Amino acid sequence: MARYDFRFVVDGVDLDETAKAQIAAEVQKAGLAALQNVARLSNPVVVGHSNIKLRPEWLGIWVIHGPYADEIGQKINDIGFYQ
């Protein structure tokens, strides 16, 4: 299974927590839109967030596709998270 890591880096600009969360959310939306246009994923599982207060070290998402996505999706459903 292939894994790719795309990053968006901003240097030299002071951003407050609200601005960082807004930028993270927009980058996530753009990345998912690009992935959908290129890869045409049938049933991906998307895990992540842009809530800096919840996990300040984690701005981003993981898109999981294929058999592992089915397994992870079932585990998420088993613990009570539904779409």
N, C-alpha and C positions, 0 to 999 in steps of 0.2 A: 504494500500500500504506500502511495506517495504522500509526502507531507511537505507543505510549503508554508513559509512564514513571511508575511508582508508587513512592513513597518512604515509608519508615517512619523517623521521626526521633525520637531520644531525647535530651533535653537535661537537664542537671543531675543525671545519675546516673553515678557512676563504675563502669565495667565493666572487668573484666580480659579478657585475650584469649580465655579459655575461654568466658566469658559472652557476649562478642560473637559468637563462632562459633556458640554454641547458639541465640542469638536470630536470627542470620542464617538458620540452617537452618530454624527454625520459621516465619519469615516467608516463606521460599521455599516451604515445603510448603503454607502457607495460601494463598499467591498462586496456586500451580498448581492447588490444589483449587477455588478460586473461578473461575479461568479455565475449567477443565474443566466446571464446572456451568453457566456462562453461555454460553461460546462453542462448546462441543462440537467441539473441534478433532479432526480425523480422524487426522493424522499429524504432530504438531509435533516440532521439534527443540529440545531444551532444552540450553543451553550456559551453564555458570557453576559457581560453587562457593561455599562459605563457609569455605574454608581460609585463615585470615588469614596464616599463615606463608608460604604459597605466593605469594599476591598481596595484600598488606595494603591496597592501594588499591581492591580489587575485591571487594565483598561484594554478591553478587546473581546474577541469572540473566537470560538472554535466552531468550524463547520465540519461535521462528521458525516460521511456518506458510505453506503455499502453495508455489508453484514454487521460491522461493528456498530454502525448507526442504529440498526434494528435492535441490537442487544442493549445499547445505552438507552434508546428510546423506551424500551420495555422496562428497564430498571427505573427510569424517571417516572413512568406511569405507575409502577408498583409502589412508589413512595408518595404518590398523590399529586403530582404536578401534571396538569392536563392542558392541552392547547385550547 
